[in-house]
Amino acid sequence: MIYYIYHSAFAIELKKSILIFDFYKFPSNKKNEKNEFFNRFIKRADKKVYVFSTHSHPDHFNKEILTWSEMNENIKYILSDDIKIHKHKNFYFTKEDDSFELDNLKINTFGSTDLGSSFYINTENENIFHSGDLHFWHWEDDTPEEEKTMYDAYILQLQKIKRLDRIDIAFVPVDPRLGVNTLEGVELFYKILEPKIIIPMHFSDDYSKMKAFIDKFKNIDDVNVIEITDSMEKILE
């Protein structure tokens, strides 16, 4: 089950574990649902809980997540090493091109075209990729040189990711601030990596490109693209 929190933050509940990615904040119109979220995902003694942060940008990392260990002392945090906080036995700091195992998780980290890392996790026979800020950040006012530099950096990372196994679930930016270029990055991601499921992220409260995103892939049988219409909701069973 996949639950959308807000912006680039998601919770994935599997049979043995819960994975939470890039918590930023609870949306202002859903703050009354915080306790339900904590009971549903954080205060769980029957499953292992892992919290990931791809980098230190405030829309991907909030120190509030560290207080969650007061509700569940067994939470483990996998954090990009550009996040400068105190050390703790349950904190695991990562950098680009790391590969390690943590309990029943196999974790590979890849680079970003901005800051920090992106995460590829294999667990319970699922391969999950969270892009963080790895994306083709092609702004409308970029020069041709800026566009080429960003394109080459993005393709380099996608080609590295391709060496691993399939991707079952991919969280990929669909950021409307990019204007006419909004879907370029996710198109390239699918063309090279062919994930089974693509879940859009990094759009905050702006759902304006969601229909275009769905329409872009509607005639492709081999991929399931998920439409998100609101925060703090289950989006996939």
C-alpha positions as CSV (number, residue, x, y, z in Angstrom):
1,M,0.0,0.0,0.0
2,I,1.2,3.5,-0.9
3,Y,0.1,6.6,0.9
4,Y,0.8,10.1,-0.4
5,I,1.7,12.6,2.3
6,Y,2.6,15.8,0.5
7,H,5.0,17.1,-2.2
8,S,7.6,14.3,-2.4
9,A,6.7,12.5,0.8
10,F,5.2,9.0,0.7
11,A,4.7,6.1,3.0
12,I,4.9,2.5,1.7
13,E,3.5,-0.3,3.8
14,L,4.6,-3.8,3.0
15,K,4.1,-7.1,4.9
16,K,7.1,-6.7,7.2
17,S,8.1,-3.0,6.9
18,I,7.0,0.6,6.5
19,L,9.2,3.0,4.4
20,I,8.7,6.7,4.6
21,F,10.4,9.1,2.1
22,D,11.2,12.8,2.2
23,F,8.8,14.1,4.8
24,Y,8.5,17.8,4.5
25,K,5.3,18.8,6.3
26,F,1.7,18.0,6.8
27,P,-0.4,20.1,4.4
28,S,-2.1,23.0,6.2
29,N,-5.6,21.7,5.4
30,K,-4.9,18.2,6.8
31,K,-3.2,18.9,10.1
32,N,-6.0,17.2,11.9
33,E,-5.0,13.9,10.3
34,K,-1.5,13.9,11.9
35,N,-2.5,11.6,14.7
36,E,-4.0,9.1,12.3
37,F,-0.8,9.2,10.3
38,F,1.3,8.5,13.4
39,N,-0.9,5.7,14.5
40,R,-1.0,4.2,11.1
41,F,2.7,4.4,10.2
42,I,5.0,5.5,13.0
43,K,3.7,3.9,16.2
44,R,3.9,0.4,14.8
45,A,5.4,-2.4,16.8
46,D,4.4,-5.1,14.4
47,K,6.5,-3.8,11.5
48,K,9.9,-2.2,11.1
49,V,9.8,1.4,10.2
50,Y,12.4,3.2,8.1
51,V,12.5,6.9,7.3
52,F,14.5,8.1,4.3
53,S,15.6,11.7,3.4
54,T,17.3,12.1,0.1
55,H,18.9,15.5,0.9
56,S,18.8,18.6,3.1
57,H,16.6,20.9,1.1
58,P,13.7,22.0,3.5
59,D,11.1,20.6,1.1
60,H,12.6,17.1,1.5
61,F,13.9,17.1,5.0
62,N,12.4,18.3,8.2
63,K,14.0,17.8,11.6
64,E,10.6,16.9,12.9
65,I,11.1,13.4,11.7
66,L,13.7,12.9,14.4
67,T,11.1,13.4,17.1
68,W,9.2,10.4,15.7
69,S,11.7,8.2,17.5
70,E,10.0,9.3,20.7
71,M,6.9,7.4,19.5
72,N,8.9,4.5,18.3
73,E,12.4,4.0,19.5
74,N,13.1,1.3,16.9
75,I,12.7,3.6,13.8
76,K,15.8,3.7,11.6
77,Y,16.7,6.7,9.6
78,I,18.6,6.6,6.2
79,L,19.8,10.1,5.5
80,S,21.9,11.7,2.8
81,D,25.2,12.8,4.3
82,D,24.6,16.5,3.4
83,I,22.1,16.5,6.2
84,K,24.2,17.7,9.1
85,I,22.7,16.5,12.3
86,H,24.0,14.7,15.4
87,K,25.0,11.0,15.2
88,H,22.8,8.3,16.6
89,K,22.8,4.5,16.6
90,N,19.7,4.5,14.4
91,F,20.9,7.0,11.9
92,Y,22.6,5.7,8.7
93,F,24.2,8.4,6.5
94,T,24.6,7.7,2.8
95,K,26.3,9.3,-0.2
96,E,26.1,8.7,-3.9
97,D,27.1,5.2,-5.1
98,D,26.7,3.6,-1.7
99,S,25.5,0.0,-1.6
100,F,24.6,-1.7,1.7
101,E,22.1,-3.9,3.5
102,L,20.1,-2.9,6.5
103,D,17.9,-5.7,8.0
104,N,15.9,-6.9,5.0
105,L,16.6,-3.8,2.9
106,K,19.1,-3.7,0.1
107,I,19.9,-0.1,-0.5
108,N,21.7,1.5,-3.5
109,T,22.2,5.2,-3.7
110,F,22.6,7.2,-6.9
111,G,23.4,10.8,-7.6
112,S,21.2,13.9,-8.0
113,T,21.1,16.7,-10.5
114,D,20.7,19.0,-7.6
115,L,21.7,18.0,-4.1
116,G,22.1,14.8,-2.2
117,S,21.2,11.3,-3.5
118,S,18.4,9.2,-4.9
119,F,17.4,5.9,-3.4
120,Y,16.9,2.4,-4.9
121,I,15.6,-0.1,-2.4
122,N,14.9,-3.8,-2.8
123,T,12.8,-5.3,-0.1
124,E,10.1,-8.0,0.1
125,N,10.5,-8.7,-3.7
126,E,9.8,-5.0,-4.5
127,N,12.2,-2.6,-6.2
128,I,11.5,1.0,-5.2
129,F,13.1,4.1,-6.5
130,H,12.7,7.6,-5.0
131,S,14.3,10.3,-7.2
132,G,14.7,13.0,-4.5
133,D,15.8,15.9,-6.7
134,L,17.3,13.8,-9.4
135,H,15.5,15.2,-12.4
136,F,15.9,16.9,-15.8
137,W,15.5,20.4,-14.4
138,H,15.0,22.1,-17.7
139,W,13.7,25.6,-17.1
140,E,12.0,27.7,-19.8
141,D,14.7,30.4,-19.7
142,D,17.7,28.0,-19.7
143,T,20.5,28.6,-22.2
144,P,21.2,25.8,-24.7
145,E,24.5,25.2,-22.7
146,E,22.6,24.9,-19.4
147,E,20.1,22.6,-20.9
148,K,22.7,20.3,-22.3
149,T,24.7,20.2,-19.0
150,M,21.6,19.3,-17.1
151,Y,20.4,16.7,-19.7
152,D,23.8,15.0,-19.7
153,A,23.9,14.9,-15.9
154,Y,20.4,13.3,-15.8
155,I,21.1,10.7,-18.5
156,L,24.3,9.7,-16.8
157,Q,22.5,8.8,-13.6
158,L,19.7,7.0,-15.4
159,Q,22.2,4.9,-17.3
160,K,23.8,4.0,-13.9
161,I,20.5,3.0,-12.4
162,K,19.7,0.9,-15.5
163,R,22.5,-1.5,-14.5
164,L,20.4,-2.7,-11.6
165,D,17.3,-4.8,-11.7
166,R,13.9,-3.7,-12.8
167,I,12.1,-0.8,-11.0
168,D,8.6,-1.8,-9.8
169,I,7.7,1.6,-8.2
170,A,9.2,4.9,-9.2
171,F,8.6,8.3,-7.6
172,V,9.5,10.9,-10.2
173,P,9.1,14.7,-10.2
174,V,6.3,16.2,-12.2
175,D,6.9,19.8,-11.3
176,P,4.6,22.4,-12.9
177,R,7.2,25.2,-12.3
178,L,9.0,23.8,-15.3
179,G,6.2,25.0,-17.6
180,V,6.2,23.5,-21.0
181,N,9.1,21.2,-20.0
182,T,7.2,19.6,-17.0
183,L,7.0,16.1,-18.5
184,E,10.4,15.9,-20.2
185,G,12.1,14.4,-17.1
186,V,9.5,11.7,-16.5
187,E,9.4,10.8,-20.2
188,L,13.2,10.2,-20.2
189,F,12.9,8.3,-17.0
190,Y,10.4,5.9,-18.5
191,K,12.2,5.6,-21.8
192,I,15.4,4.5,-20.2
193,L,14.3,2.6,-17.1
194,E,10.7,1.4,-18.0
195,P,9.4,1.2,-14.4
196,K,6.2,-0.8,-13.8
197,I,4.5,2.1,-11.8
198,I,5.3,5.8,-12.0
199,I,4.1,8.0,-9.2
200,P,4.4,11.8,-9.6
201,M,5.8,14.1,-7.0
202,H,7.3,17.5,-6.3
203,F,4.2,19.5,-7.1
204,S,3.1,20.7,-3.7
205,D,-0.5,22.0,-4.1
206,D,-0.3,22.5,-7.9
207,Y,-2.1,19.6,-9.6
208,S,-2.4,21.5,-12.9
209,K,-0.1,19.0,-14.9
210,M,-1.6,15.8,-13.5
211,K,-4.0,15.3,-16.4
212,A,-1.2,15.9,-18.9
213,F,0.9,13.4,-17.1
214,I,-1.8,10.7,-17.1
215,D,-2.6,11.4,-20.8
216,K,1.1,11.2,-21.8
217,F,1.2,7.5,-20.8
218,K,-2.4,6.4,-21.4
219,N,-1.6,4.5,-24.5
220,I,1.4,2.6,-23.1
221,D,0.3,-0.8,-21.8
222,D,3.5,-1.6,-19.8
223,V,3.3,1.2,-17.3
224,N,0.8,2.2,-14.6
225,V,0.8,5.9,-13.9
226,I,-0.9,7.0,-10.7
227,E,-3.0,10.1,-10.6
228,I,-2.8,12.1,-7.3
229,T,-5.7,14.4,-6.5
230,D,-5.2,15.1,-2.8
231,S,-2.7,14.8,0.0
232,M,-2.8,12.5,3.0
233,E,-4.5,9.7,1.1
234,K,-3.9,6.1,0.0
235,I,-3.1,6.2,-3.7
236,L,-2.3,2.5,-4.4
237,E,-3.4,-0.7,-2.7
